Amino acid sequence: MKRWLLLFSMAGMFCNAQTEKQAPATPTLSATPVIKDSVFFEIEEVDPLPASSGFAVSLYYHDSLGYGHPASVPRDGAAVFLTRPTFFLQSDEKQTPFLVYPGERINIRYSKNAGVSMSVKGDPQRTKELAFFPALVRQTDNLSYAFRQMPHLKGRSKKDSVFIAEQQIHAIALERMSLLSSKKDSLSEGFLRIAANAIQSAACYDSLVLYWNNRTVLGPTELRKKIAAKAKDINALEFSPYIFTTKLANAYAASLLNGNPNYVVSDSASLVRMYALTTDHVRGATANFVLTRLLLDAYNKAITVTPKDLADYYRVCGDEEYKDIVRKKLTAAESISSGSRNADNLRWSDGKTIEDLQQMLKRYKGKLLVLDFWASWCIPCRAEMPAASVLRSKYADKPVAFLYVSMDANAQDWKKAADQEKLHSEDSYLFLNSDDAPFVRQFGLHSIPRYMLIGKDGRIILKDAPRPSDPELVRLIDRYL
């Protein structure tokens, strides 16, 4: 406990600072104008130069609701709509974060050995801020991780070892806070505040992952006790809509339910239970966020949300912006009844119609089907879309249908990406409950892109067909037409 008190007292040095800074004070001049509500990334240098013109820096970020989005920056640059400071993370093993502000023009340098670095021309303070988290990751390892298991968070054989691992988490957090403190004279107050919050949130999240990985040695009672004890630390944090805070908030609500910080609501029973646990243990802005995410996740997965549930949410949630978002998505008239749910359900492009996957396939009986399982954030999936478009044109007058089934968690991401790829609305669907649907489990669709070839009689010819860019797919289509 003393270690946590020390960590939070160090954070107080930054979080109690009065600051209004939300963007650079002096905008930089450039040939490409930067819109106020966006950030423009420009690749300044690549070493070594790629042989192909298709080189791009892969980033991702989370919006204020905690949903992830890809951001691919090609050689000629890319603009991303942005209304508040946001962390952009590299899509690699280290997941190095960079905090950027709306209205900025970010220059990127890429080196095969050193990775990505960012800067803002004419603003040395912002350039130092953009260098802070890469230095922190080099010195203390990942602040975020999705592609690797952190050694100090692995499962242990004894309870005493779990306590030692907890001490490691605290020590890493203190080292990070000390590094931040050593740079405070060259960093803005706004950046210091956000960075301190990110460090604290990451430490709390690491603790939840550690407990889950050691659930066997801890036992159910001790696991619940440790998770419940984290409520004080999490409620003491200032909630901000940044990836580290939103990720922690979602993880804590999930941990309260069954101990697993990565659990996502999957049915009405878990929705009701997580909602109740959140209102019992989480306070203020963090609770507003979690309750909103629960309802939006339910909408995205076609989980029953009753008028009573909605009325209680509007009464409890203290954030009008969140409530407006929910109103646009869910109304009493649009609440999805339990009778319409099915584990293999698809949502049509109209946003309301829900259909069982097998029923959808029956509608196309008599045609050869090419199923494309993809997602807005899947860069390899998106890279295949031009080739897919060529195939659609090639077989436009043939009994072949190309169907696109998105595995996105967020319906808006799916619709936006489908529009960008010019997919026909009648052939584009969103897979609800894609994490745990029977069809997904049966055919191992947890890795995408994935393609299937289904015969005119409705039987699967190939459950793992070639990609659209592979000439072998054309030979297969011609063979089975």
N, C-alpha and C positions, 0 to 999 in steps of 0.2 A: 504493500500500500504506500509506503514511504517513497518508493521509486516512482509510482504514478503521481504522487503529490508533487515530486520534484519536476517531473515532465510537464505537468499542467502549470506549475508556477513559472517555468521557463517560457511556456507558450503564452502566458499572460503578458509577458513583456512586449509581445507583438500584437496580441489580440486586443489589448486595452488601448492601443494607439488609436487616436482619432484620425481617420482618413476618408477622403472622398474620392480618391483616385480610382477611376474605373477604366481609364484609357490614357495613352501617352499624351502629355501636355502639348507637345508640338508635333503636328502631323508631318510626315516626311513627304518630299516632292518626288514624283516619278512620272514616267511617260504614260503608264497605265493608271488611270484614276482609281482610287479605292473608295467604294461606297461605305458610308458610315456604318451600316449594319452588315458588315462583312469583313473578312480578312483575306488578303491576297498572298499566296505563297509563290515565290519565284525561285527556281533553281539557278543559283549563281555559278556553281562550280561542281563538276563531277570528276573524280579521279579514282581509277582510270576511266577514260571516256568509253561508254558502252559501244559495242559493235552495232547494236540495233538501235533504231530511233524510238523504240517502244519503252525506253527506260522511264521509270517513275518511282518516286519516293512514296512508300505506303505508310499512311498514318491512320489513326482512328480517334474518335472523340465521343463523349457522352453528352447528350443534351440535358436540359435542366430536369427532365423526368427520369434520367438515368438510363435512357436507351442509347445503345451504341450505334455509331455511323462510321462508314469508311470515308477516307479522304485520300484519294490518289493524286499526287502532284506530278504531272508530266514535265518534260523539258521546257515547255512554253508557259508553265505556271498554272495555277488553279485558284479560283475564288470560292470561299465557303461562307454561307450566310451565318451571321453571328451577331447576337444582341447583348452578350455579356462575356466577361473574361472566361476562357475555356482552356482546359488542358487538352493538348493534342499529344498522343502517344505514338511512338514508333511501333509498327506491326512486326515486331521481331521478338527474340527471346528476352531481351533486356527491357523492352517496353518503356524506354526513356520518355519522360513527360516534358513538355514545353508549355508554359503558360502564355497564351496570346490574348490580345485585346481587340475588340471591334475597331475597325478603321485602320488597322496596321497593315503595312506591307512587309512581309517576312522574307528575308533572303536565306536560302538554304544552300549549304555546302555539303556535299557527300563524298566521303572517302571510303574505299573498301576496307581499310584498316581501322580508321577512326570513327566511321559511321556518320551520323547526321549531326550537323551543328547549325544553329540559327542565329540570325542577327537582325537588327533594325538599323539601317544606314542613318547616320546623323544623330543617333540616340544611344550614347555609350551606356547609360544606366539600363535601358531595356536590353541591350546586348549582354550585359553582365547578368541580368535576370534570366535571360534565355540560356545562359551557360551554367546557371546554378544547379538545376536538377540533373543534367548530364554528369556534372562533377560529383554530385551526391550519389548517383547510381554507381559510378566508377568506384567510389570510396566505400559505400555501404551495401552494395548490391541492390536488387530490384525493389522499387517502391510498390510496383504492381506486377502481377504475374498471372498469366493464363496458359503459357506454353511450357512451363517448367515447375517442378516442385522445389520449394526452398528447403535446403537441408535442415535448418533449425526448426522447421514446422512438421517434420515427418513423425510417424508413429513411433512410440517408445515402448520399452518392455516393462518399465517400472514407473510408479507415480512420482518418485523423486526426480526422475529424468524429465518429467513434464514440468515440474517446478523450475528446474535448471533452464529449460527451454523458455519458460516465461521470463526468467531473468535476462536471457539473451535478447528477447524482444524489447524489453525495457532498455537494455544497454544500447541496442541499435538506435532506438528512438532518441535517447539522450545524446548519442554521438551526432545524429542528424540535427537535433536542435542546437547543439554546440557549433556545428558547421554553419548553420543559419545565423547564429548569433555573431560569429566571427566575420560575417559578410554584411552585417546590418548597416554599416555606414555607407555602403555603395548600392544598397537596394532600397526601393521605395517602401513606404509604410504599408501601402496596399498589398504589395507583393509579399512582404514579411508576414502579414496577417494570413493570406491565403496559403502560403508555404507552411506555416506553423500548423494550420488546420489540417493540411494534407498529411503531414508527418504524424500527428496525433491519430488521425483517422486510420492511417495505414497500420499503426501499432495495434489499435483496437481490433481491426479486421484480422490481423495476423493471429491475435489471441483466439479469436473464434475458430479460425482454420486449425490452429494447434489443438484446441479442445476436441473438435470433430475428428481429426486424425488419430486422436488418442481416446476415443470414446470407449473402446474395449477395456483399456487399462484403468480408466477413470470410473467406469460404471455409470448407469443411468442417473443415480442420485447425485453423484459428484459432478457429472456433466451439466445437469440442470442448475446446480448450485453455482458453478463457475459462470455459466451463461447469464444467470439472473444478476450476479454481482457486477457484470459489465454495464448494466443499465445506468448506474451512477456516472460512470466515465463517459458513456455515449450521450447522456442527457446534458452533461456539463459542456460538451463541445458546441461551439456555435455552428448551426447548420448553414451550409452554403451549397448551392447547386453545382458542385464540382464532382468529378468522377470518384474521388476518394471518399467523400462524404456520402454521396448517394449510394455508392457500392456498399459502404458500411451499414447504412440504414436498412437497405434491403436484406443484407446478410444477417443483421441482428433479428429482424422480424422472422426470418426463416429459421434461425437458430432457436428462437423461443418455441417454435412449433415442434421441431423434431431434432434439433441439434445440428442440422446440416446447413451451413451458411450459403450453400449453392442451390438450395431447394427453391423451386419456383411453383407458385400455386397451380394446382392441376385439376381441382374439382371443387364443388360447392362446399363440401365439408371442410377442406383445408382453407378455403377462402374465409368462411365464417370464423374458424378457429384463429387464423392469423390476424384477422381484423380485431377480434376480442383481445388477444394477447398484446397487440400493438397499443390499443387504448389503455390497457392495464399497466404497461411497463414503459412506454415511450411518451415523451412530452414535447410540447411546442411545435416548432417548425419541422422537426424530424418526424413527428407523428403525422403532421399534415401531408408530408411527402409520401410516407409509407402507405397511408390509407389511400391516397390518390393512385399510387402505383398498383396497389392491389386491385382496385376497380378497373383500371386500364388493362392490366394483365388479364383479368377476367373477361373483359370485352374482346381482347385479341384472341382468347382461347375459347370463346363461346361458352363460358361458364355462367351459370345462372346468377343473375343479379336482380333481386326483386325490388319493387317500388319501396318496400320497407327498408331494405338495405340502403337505397339511395337517399331516402329521407333522413336516415340516421347519419349518413356521411355528410350531407349538407348541414346538419345540425352541429356535428362534432368538428369538422374541418374549419380551421380559422383562416385559411388562405383563399381569398376571392379569385385569384388567378387560377389556382388549381381547380376550384369549383366550376369556373367557366369552362375549363377544358373538359371536365367530366360531363357537364351539361351538353356540350356539343357531341360527345360520344355516346352518352347513355341517358336516356330519358325513360320514364315509366313505360311509354308506348314501345320503346325499342328494347326493353329488357328481354333477354333471351330465355324462353321457358325451358325447363328441364327436358321436356319431351322432344325438343329439337336438337338436343346434344347427341353427338356420337363421337367416339374416340377417333374415327378416321374422317372427320368432317373437313370440308373445304369451304372457304368463304369466296363468293363470287366477287367480281370487280365492282358490282353495284354497292358493295359494303354491307348488305343486309342479308341477301339470300345465302343460305347454308345448305350444302348438299353432301351426302355421303360419297366418299371417293369411289366406291364400287358402283354406285348409281350413276356417277358422272361417267365412268368408263363404259357403262352399258349404253349410254346415249350415243357413243361413237362406234358401236359395234357395226362391223361391215367395213370399217376403215383400218388401215395400218396406223398404229399410234407410236409416236416418239414422245416419251415423257421426259421433261427436263426439270430436275429438282435443283433449285438455285436459291440465292438470297441476295439482297441488295448489297450487303457488306462483303460478299464473296468475290474477290477480284478475279480468280480463275473462271468463275461462272460468267462474270460480265465480259471477260475477254473472249468467250465463245459466242457471244450474241451476234456479232457481225456474220460469222459463218452460219449461224442458225437462220439469220435473215435470208441469206443466199439460198439455203435449202427450202425455206418456205416459198420463195419465188419459183424455184426449180420445179417444185411439185404442186404448184398452185391449182392445176387442173387435174390432179390425180387423187385417188382415194386414200390420201395420207393426211393425218392431222398431227400438228405439233402442239403439244400442251405444256404449259409452263406452270409448275407448282412451286410457289415460294415457301421457304422455311423461315421467313422473317418472324421475329417476335412482335414487331410493330407494323400494323396495317398501313400506316402512312408511308413508311419506308418502302414497303412493297409497291404501293400504288405509284409513288414518285419514280422508283426505279423502272417499273413496268412502262410508264409513260416515256421515260428517257430511252428505253430500248425499243419503243414503238411496237410493243406486244399487243395483239388484238385482244380486246377486253373479254370476248367470249371464249378465249382459249387460255386465259390467265387466272390462276387461283391462288389463294393463300391457305396453306396447311395449318389448321388449328391444332393446338396441342402437339406440335411437331416434335417436342422433346420426348414424348412417351407414347405416341400413337402406336397401335398394334402393327400397322403397315410399316411404320418406320423401324420398329424393332424386328419385324419379320425379315426385312430386306436390308437391314443395316444401313439406313440412310442418314446416319449421324455425320457422315463425311460427304461433303459436296465440293464440286459439281458431281452429279450422278445422272445417268441417262438410262432409260429402259425402252425396250422395243416390244410392243404388244401386237399380236397378230389380229387379223380381221375377225377371228372367232373369239377374241377376248382373252386368249391364253398368252402368257408371257413367253416371248421368244428368247429374249436376253434380259436378265435382270441387271446387267452391268454392260451396257452398250457403249460403243465408241463415241467420242465427242464429235460435235458437228464439224470441227475442223479436220477430222480424220477421214480420208477418202474411203476407208472401210465402211463407214456408216452409209454412204451412198450405195455401195455395192450390196449391203444388206437390205436397204430399202427396195432397191430394184429387184432383188431376189424374192422378197416376200410380198411384193405388190400383186 
